Amino acid sequence: MQWFADAKLGIFIHTGIYAVNGVDESWSFYNKKIGHEDYMKQLKGFTMSNYDPDFWAELIRKSGARYAVITTKHHDGVALYDTRMNGLSSVKATPAKRDVIQPFFDALRKRGVKCGAYFSLIDWTHPDYPGFLKDRSKYKIADDYARWNAFRSFFQGQIMEISAKFQPDLWWFDGDWEHSAEQWEAEKIRNLILADNPDAILNGRLQGYGDYDTPEQNFPVTRPKSDWWELCMTINNNWGYQPADTNWKTPYEIITIFVDVVSNGGNLLLDLGPKADGSIPEEQIQVLRELGAWNDKHGEAIFNTLPGIRQGHFYGPTTLSKDSTTLYLFLHGKRSGSILLKGLSNKIEDIAILGTDVHLPHKVVGKISWSEAPGLVYIDIPEHGQDPYVTVLKVRLDKPIRLYPRLKNAN
C-alpha cells in the first residue's frame, strides 16, 4: 500500500453511453427517469470520435495525480473494452468500435501514472442478474441458484479478462451492497486478482475484502480510523457528463478539499466526466490545470508526506515530512496578522513560505522556565508571498516533532 499512501491524488473518469444524452450513469433507468430501452439507444451515439488518450493522460500527469481510475463497466453493463463474455461493449455495440481502456492505460504508464479499473459487480442489464430493471426478471437466489451461478461466472469472467488484458494496479469495485460477500464470492475474487497480480490494490467495496475505505462526495468531519482511505468526489454534482449541471467547484474549493484530505491521511480521487465524443469539458480541464500549478509549487508539502498534527495545535490543515522534522501549515485564502501554533516542544530552525524565498520570524509567548509546557508560537503573515488559493508555511524543526501533552501512539 505504500505507493497508494504516498500518491495523495488520483483522477476518476466516468465515461460511458450515458454521456450521449447527459443522463445519470445507469441510475437514470434504475430510478425510472428514463426507460431502459431509451437509455440503451444511447449506444448509437457513443462515438469517441475525439478521444485522445494521450491528452487525457498528460492532463492527469500535469495535475499532479499519481494514479487514475476509469470505468471499465458501470451498472448498465456496457463494457468499455472488447469483452468476450457478451456483445455489450464499446467495441461491438457502439460506433466507437474501439477499446477505450488499453490506449488510456498505455498512455498513463508511459508517464509513470498508476492505472486503476472501476468495475461494477452489479449489472442491471444482464438477464441473469436478479435485480434486472428492479422489477423484470427478478428472482431470489435461493430459488434459482443455477441462474445466479451463471451470472457469477459471467462477471467473474469479465474480472479475469480485465486482469489479464490490462493488469490494473488498483481495482475500484462498486455495487457490492446488493449481495453478501458469500454470494459475490468476494474472497475468491480477491484471491483470483492477487494470484494474477500480487501487487494489486483493491478498494473497500468488496464486502470487507478490500484494502481501503472510500467515502463518497462528503468530507469526513473527523479523521477516519482506517489506515488508508480515499475521498471520491465530482468536480460538479455528477459523475458522468451532464451539460445541464454547471455547478462547477472552483479551483480554490478543490484545492482546500484536497489539502484537508491529505492532512487527515487520505487521498482525493477527483472525477472527470468526458463527453460522448471523448472530449473533456473545458471547465474540468481548467480545474485540473490550476490544481496542477498549485501542486507544482507546493508538492513537497503534499506528496510522500505523513498526516499532520492533532487538531487543537493549529487551526488548519497540516502535514509532516517522512522524518517528521518538517511541519507544513496550510493557510486557506488571503491571511493577515498572526497565526498561532500551540504545544510545540521543538525549537524552530526556520519558517519559509513554500515556493518562495520569503522567510518569516516567529515569537514564543508564555514559556515558563519551570514548566514542561512549551510557549505559544506566533507567526506573522506578510501580504507578499501568499498564494491566491492556499499558502503553505514550511516549518523546519531541530528534531522529529514533539507535541505537548504527549499522547500514546501520537506525534
N, C-alpha and C positions, 0 to 999 in steps of 0.2 A: 504493500500500500504506500510505499514511500514516495513514488513519483506522484501519486494522487494527492498526498498530503502537501507536497511542495508546489503542485500545479496552480492551485488557487482559482484559476479561471478556465472555464470551458464554454464552448458555444454549442447551443442546441439548435438543430434545424428540423423544423416540421415541414416537410414537402410532401405533397400528395394531390390527389384529384380534387380534394375539397377546395383548393385554390382557384379552380375554374370558375365556380360561382361565388367564391368567397364566403363559404358557409363553415359552420363548426365542423372540425375534423371528426367524422364518424358520429359524434353525439347529435348532430343535426337530424339524422334519420332515426337514431335510437330514441330521441326525445320527441319525434314526430313533428319537427319543424318543417321537414321535407320528407316526401315518400322515398323509400329505399330505391325504387325504380328510377325516380328522377335523380336521386343522388348518384347512382351508378352511371347515369347518362354522361356524367362529367368525365368519364373515361375518354370520351371522344374529343374532349378539349384539352387534354393534358399533353402538350406538345414538347415542352422543354426545349423549344427552338432556340432560346438564348442562353441555355445552360452553359456556364463556363466554370468548370470545377477548379481551374487554376485561379480564377478571380475569387471564388469563394474561399479557397484555402489561403490565398495571400491576404485577403481581408481579415481572416481569422488569425493568422500569424501576427499581423501588424496590430491587432487588438491587444496582444499580449497573452492570448489564450494558449494554454499548453495542451488542450485536447478539445475534440469536437465530437458531438453525438448526433447522428442522423436517423430519421425514421426509416427503417427497412420495411416495416409493415405496421400500420395502425389498426385500430379496432375494425375498420371497414374491410380488412382482409386483402387489400391491394398491395402486393409486394413491389418494392422499388428495385428489384433485381430479377434475374431470369430464374425463378423458382421452377423446379421440375415436379413439385408436388401438386400443382394445378395450373390452369391457364390464366389466373388472375394476377397479372403483373404489368409493370410499365413496359416490358419488352413485348409481350404477346397481346395485350388488350388495349393499348393506347397508341396514338400516332407518334408518340416519342420514340417508340421501338428501341429503347435503349435501357441498359443497366445504369441506374443513377449512382449506385454505391461505389463500384470499383474505381471509376476515374476520380471520384472525390477522395477516396482513401489513398489512392496513389499520389494525388496532389498534396494531401496532408503529410504523408510520410516523407515525401521529397523535401518538406520544410521542417521536419522534425517534430510534427504535431501528432499526438496520440489519437487513435481512431476508436470511436465508440459507436455501437449499434443499438439503437432503440428497437425493441421488438414487443409487440402486443401479444400476450398469451391468449387473450380472448379474440374471437373472430366472429363478429355479428353477421357476416355474410355466408360463412361456411354452413352448408346444410346439416352437417353433423354436430354443430355446436348447439348445446341445449338451450341457449338463450337467444337463438336466431330471431332477430327482429322483435324481441321481447315477447311476442305472443304466437308467432308462427313456428311450427316445428319444435315447440318447446316440449321437453321431456325430462323426467327425473333420471339421473344417472343410475340409481338403483334399479330402475325399471328396464333400462336398455343399456347395460354395461358394455355390450359389444359395440354399440354405436359410439359411446363415449371413448372407448378404447381406439376406435378408428380415428376419431378426432385427435386423440393424443398422439397417435402415430404420425398424423399429418403435421401438427405444429412442431413436434419434436424433430421431425424430418427437416422442416424448414430451419430450425435452430442449427442442426448439424450441417446443413448446406451453407448457412452464413458463416459458421465457424470454419469450415473447410475452404470456402471461397475467399473470405476476407480477413480471417484471423483477427477479430477485433481485440483491442487492448482492454476494452471496457464493454460490458453488456448493461443496457438500461432497459430492464423489463417493466412492463406496465400491465394492469388488468388483473393482478393476482387476487383481488378482493372477491371475485365471483366464485372461487372454489378454494378448497383446503390445500395445504401442502401435499397431503397424501393423494388427493385427486389429481393435482397437477403433476405429481411425481417430482416435486421440487428438488429433493436431494439428488435424484437421478439426473436431472437437468444440470445441476451444478457439477456433478461428477463427470458427466459427458463433456462439458465445456472445458473443465480443467484437465481432463485427460488429453484433450486436443491441444490446449494451450495453458500450461500450468501457471503462467503469469497473468492470466486474465483476471480482471476485477468485475464483480457483479454488484449492481445496486441492490437496495434493500427490498425491492418489490417482488420478492420471490418467496413469500410466506415464511420469512425467517432464515432463508438460506443465502442471503446476500451479505455484502461486506460493509455497506454504509447506508445511512439514512438519507431520505430525500424529501424534506419539507418542500411544499409547493406554493409559490406565489407570495405567501406571507412570511415575513422575517420573524423567527422565534424571539420572544421577549427576553428570555434568558438563554444562556449558552446551553445547547443540547448536551446531554450526558454522553452521547456516543463519541468515540474517539475520532470517527470520520463521518462527516455529513456534508451535504451539498444542497443549497437552495436553488431550485429551478424556477426561473422567472421569465415572463414575457417582456418585450420592450413596449408593447401597448397592452391591450387587455386580452388578446387572443394568441394562441399558439401558431395557427396557420394564417395565411394571407387573407385578410378581410378588409377590402377597401373602405368600408363604412366605418371601420374602427380607426379613428385619428387621435386617440388618446395616448399619444406617444410620451413615454418617460423622457425627461431631459437628460443630457449627459451628466449634469450635476446630481440628479436623483439616482442614476445608475451608479455613479462613482461612489456616492455616500453609502448606498446599499452595499456595494462591493466591499468597501472598507470595513463596514460593520461586520459583514460575514467573515472576512479574513481575521479580524480582531477576535472573533469568537471561535476561531479554529475550524471554519468551514470553507467550502468552495462555492463560487457562484457559477451556475450553468445558465447563461443568458441566451434567450431564444431568438432565432430569426425565422420568418415565415416567407419564403420565396413565392413569387407569382407562378402561375401555371406554365409560363414560358421559361422559367428558370432564373429570371432576373430578380434581384433583391431590391425592395423599395428603398429609395434614396434616404428616407428618414432613418432606416435601420443602419444603412451604410454610415451616415453621419455620426450616429451614436457610437458605433464601433471605432470609427476613426478618432473621435475625441477621447474615448476610453483608452485607445492605444497610445495617443500622445501623452496622456497623463501617466500611463504605465511606463513609457519610455523614460520619463523624468523621475518617477517615484518607485520603480520596480524593486529597488533594493529593500524597501520597507514592506513589500508585499510577497514576492516570490521567495521560496525557500526560507520562510520565517516561521516563528512559533507564535501561538496565540498570545495576546497581550496580558497585561497585569489585571488583577482583580478590580472589579468596579468599586468605586469609592476612593481609589488612589488618584484617579484622574477622570475628569468629566468629559469623556470622549473615547473613541476607539484607540487602541494601541497594539503594537506587535513587538516582538523581540527577535534579535538575531539568533542564529542557531546556538551560539555560545553564550547567549544571554548577557553579553557585555554592552550591547547597544539597544536602547529603548527608542521606539518610534512613536511619536504622538501625532495624531491626525486632528486637524482643525478644520471644521466644515465652514465654507464660505469666507467672507471677509471678517477678520477679527481686529479688535483694537484693545488697548490696555494690556493687562497681565493675565496669564493663565497660572493655575495652581496645580502642583504635584505634591501629594501627601504620602508620608510613610516610606520615603526612600532612604534607606540606611547607607547607600553608597555615596562616595564622593563623585561628583560630576566633573569629568575631564574637559568636555566641550559640548556645546549645543550649536547646531547649524540648521539652517533651512535647507532641506534636501533639494538637490538640483540647482543650488545657487552657491555663491561664495559668501553669503551672509552668515555671520556668526553672532550669537546672542549671549549677552551676560545674564546671570541669574543671581537671585538673592535668597539666602536662607534666613527664615524668620522663626523665632521661638525655640531655638535649640537651647536646652538646659544642660549644663555640663554633667550634672549628677544623674541624669535620666537616660535610659536606653532609647527613648523615643526620639526620632530624628525631627528636625525642624521642618517647616513648610517651605517648599521651593516655589518662588515666584519667578516667572519668565516674562519679560516684556516683549510684546509682539509688535515689530515695526510695520508701518504701512507698506514699505517697499519689500519686494521679495516674495510676497504672498501669491499663492496660486489662485486662479479665478474659481476653481472648484473646491479642492481640498489641499491645504498646505500641510506638509509633513515636517516635523522637527526631529532631527537626529540627535539623540542624547547619548553621548559616549560616556560610559562608566569606568570606574577604576578596576572593577572585577565583576564577575557574574552578579546579576541583580539580587539584592536582598531587600525584602519589604518588612515593615513593622506594622502590626504584630505579625510574626512569622507563624503561618499555619502549616499543619502537617500536610504533606503532599501538595504544597503550593509554591509558587515562585518566591 
